[in-house]
Each structure stands twice: as C-alpha cells, then as structure tokens.
Amino acid sequence: MLIDRAPANAPLATTLNELVCGARSLDEMTRGLAHEMARALPQQLTGCTVSLHSGRRLLTCGSDAALRSLEDLQHRVAEGPATDALTAGKAVWVPDLETETRWPEFTAAARNAGIRAVASSPVQLETQQGRACLTLLFAQPLQPEHGPEQLDAAIHQAVGAVRLYARIHTLQAQASDMRSAMASRTAIDLAIGIIMGQNQCTQAEAFHILRTASSRRNEKLRDIAARMVAKINGGEPATHFHA
C-alpha cells in the first residue's frame, strides 16, 4: 500500500525531530519515517525498513509487515541491498529491480511485493550501539533526474534521525538499567543493615551471611534482601533517586 502524502506544510527536519522525540518504539519510528519521507520525496515511496545490529542481536522493523519480511529475508539469506550497504559501509542504490542480478532471492521477493527500486544507507552509530541500516523502497523505477544526488539531502536527514533515535534509545536503556541496579542495591544495603543490627556484626560479615543464604537457597541476592526488608518495612524497599 502506498503511503498518503501529508501536506507539505513543515520542513522535513522539523517533522523528523518531532518524530524522534515522540516515537515510543522503533516500529513507530519506522512507520513515521516512511510517512515523512513519502511527503518529502518526489518518488512514489512504498515504505522503509530499519535494521539494528547490536552484538548478536538483530532487530528489524518495517513500515508494514510485508516490507519487514523483505528486511528479514535479506538477513536470513545474507543477500540484498541492506546487507551490502552494511558490509561496504556505503549507500547501495538500485534504480530498477527489473535489471538487478546481484541478489536473486531478495529481488524476486521484492518484485512480487510491488517494489521496483531500492536505496539502502548504512547508519553510523557509536561503537556500543552496534550498526544500523535504513532502506527506502519505491513502487516505480528511479528516473535519472531522481538519482542519488537529488535524493541525498532527504536521505541524509532520515539517516540522522535514525542515528539520533538509536542514541536516545541506548541512553534510555542505560538509565533503566542503572535505576534497576540502584533499586537492587538499596534492598541489599538495607538487608545488610538489618543483619548487622540483629547479629552485632560488621558490614562484611553481614554481607557474607546474606550471600551464603542466597547460595544455599539458589535465589538472587536482591530477592532475599527485598523479602527480608519487606518483613520489617511492611512492603518493598523504596529507592529515592531525588533528594
């Protein structure tokens, strides 16, 4: 299904910034990105896909289910414009899939889905974020007057939006991990204090008692500590992140 074009009443950079700030998931980001690119580009855009590689994890998203299947296919058979763009570290343009011979399985599936042209661009991320690729898929062949140089400005902004979203997502995940770690630390520290008071022992001795109980019961240290604190506190211990 072709994406309806929104009224051209806002610059692409503005709408992409709003999208990055408002998207609650990579799927939502990808759908919004396809909509904004369809509004900005003169070509008949069908949609777009994004793939994120972090360590051994691969996350693929598409502006609709059929396009996501095409993205998954590329990574499953290790052939296609997105995989080539990631390997070479540069954009891969396919003006007309009718004459493309490099990726027979992907090309056949894309043509069956009504795709006639593809543009894949790698997204440079910070090292700890892994790698990413943005792919735009078109319903018609790209004409000479709509070559890479004409599309480059819009695609550059879209790639920047994906990069910014990945950075924000990484920072949010790190913040969530830190909050969880601090909450666990609160329960453990309080439990150590309780043990010190009950046994008149040092902090190191109290921690040894708690760790021994964790090993014997095959339970997480944090769970045993939280249960111990809850018996005295009347509920789960609270972690105060603000003074």
MOCOR-V996871 format. One record per residue. N is the residue number from 1. SS is DSSP state (H for helix, E for strand, - for the rest). PHI is phi as a letter, one per 20 degrees, with the letter a starting at -180 (none if undefined). Layout:
# MOCOR-V996871
((N & SS & PHI) (N & SS & PHI))
This chain:
# MOCOR-V996871
((1 & - & none) (2 & - & f) (3 & - & e) (4 & - & f) (5 & - & e) (6 & - & e) (7 & - & g) (8 & - & f) (9 & - & d) (10 & - & b) (11 & - & f) (12 & H & g) (13 & H & g) (14 & H & f) (15 & H & f) (16 & H & f) (17 & H & f) (18 & H & f) (19 & H & f) (20 & H & g) (21 & H & f) (22 & H & e) (23 & - & f) (24 & - & e) (25 & - & b) (26 & H & f) (27 & H & f) (28 & H & f) (29 & H & f) (30 & H & f) (31 & H & f) (32 & H & f) (33 & H & f) (34 & H & f) (35 & H & f) (36 & H & f) (37 & H & f) (38 & H & f) (39 & H & f) (40 & H & e) (41 & - & e) (42 & - & f) (43 & - & f) (44 & - & e) (45 & E & f) (46 & E & e) (47 & E & r) (48 & E & b) (49 & E & c) (50 & E & c) (51 & E & c) (52 & E & c) (53 & E & d) (54 & E & c) (55 & - & m) (56 & - & e) (57 & E & e) (58 & E & c) (59 & E & d) (60 & E & d) (61 & E & c) (62 & E & b) (63 & - & f) (64 & - & b) (65 & H & f) (66 & H & f) (67 & H & f) (68 & H & f) (69 & H & f) (70 & H & f) (71 & H & f) (72 & H & f) (73 & H & g) (74 & H & g) (75 & H & f) (76 & H & f) (77 & H & e) (78 & - & l) (79 & - & b) (80 & - & q) (81 & H & f) (82 & H & f) (83 & H & f) (84 & H & f) (85 & H & f) (86 & H & f) (87 & H & f) (88 & H & e) (89 & - & m) (90 & - & b) (91 & - & f) (92 & E & c) (93 & E & d) (94 & E & c) (95 & - & f) (96 & - & b) (97 & H & f) (98 & H & f) (99 & H & d) (100 & - & e) (101 & - & c) (102 & - & f) (103 & - & c) (104 & H & g) (105 & H & f) (106 & H & f) (107 & H & f) (108 & H & f) (109 & H & f) (110 & H & f) (111 & H & f) (112 & H & f) (113 & - & e) (114 & - & n) (115 & - & e) (116 & - & d) (117 & E & b) (118 & E & b) (119 & E & c) (120 & E & d) (121 & E & c) (122 & E & f) (123 & E & d) (124 & - & f) (125 & - & d) (126 & - & f) (127 & H & g) (128 & H & f) (129 & H & e) (130 & - & n) (131 & E & c) (132 & E & b) (133 & E & b) (134 & E & d) (135 & E & c) (136 & E & d) (137 & E & c) (138 & E & d) (139 & - & e) (140 & - & c) (141 & - & g) (142 & - & f) (143 & - & e) (144 & H & g) (145 & H & f) (146 & H & d) (147 & - & f) (148 & H & g) (149 & H & f) (150 & H & f) (151 & H & e) (152 & H & g) (153 & H & f) (154 & H & f) (155 & H & f) (156 & H & g) (157 & H & f) (158 & H & f) (159 & H & f) (160 & H & f) (161 & H & f) (162 & H & f) (163 & H & f) (164 & H & f) (165 & H & f) (166 & H & f) (167 & H & f) (168 & H & f) (169 & H & f) (170 & H & f) (171 & H & f) (172 & H & f) (173 & H & f) (174 & H & f) (175 & H & f) (176 & H & f) (177 & H & f) (178 & H & f) (179 & H & f) (180 & H & f) (181 & H & f) (182 & H & f) (183 & H & f) (184 & H & f) (185 & H & f) (186 & H & f) (187 & H & f) (188 & H & f) (189 & H & f) (190 & H & f) (191 & H & f) (192 & H & f) (193 & H & f) (194 & H & f) (195 & H & f) (196 & H & f) (197 & H & f) (198 & H & f) (199 & H & d) (200 & - & l) (201 & - & c) (202 & - & f) (203 & H & f) (204 & H & f) (205 & H & f) (206 & H & f) (207 & H & f) (208 & H & f) (209 & H & f) (210 & H & f) (211 & H & f) (212 & H & f) (213 & H & f) (214 & H & f) (215 & H & f) (216 & H & f) (217 & H & e) (218 & - & l) (219 & - & c) (220 & - & f) (221 & H & g) (222 & H & f) (223 & H & f) (224 & H & f) (225 & H & f) (226 & H & f) (227 & H & f) (228 & H & f) (229 & H & f) (230 & H & f) (231 & H & f) (232 & H & e) (233 & H & e) (234 & - & n) (235 & - & r) (236 & - & f) (237 & - & f) (238 & - & d) (239 & - & d) (240 & - & d) (241 & - & e) (242 & - & c) (243 & - & f))
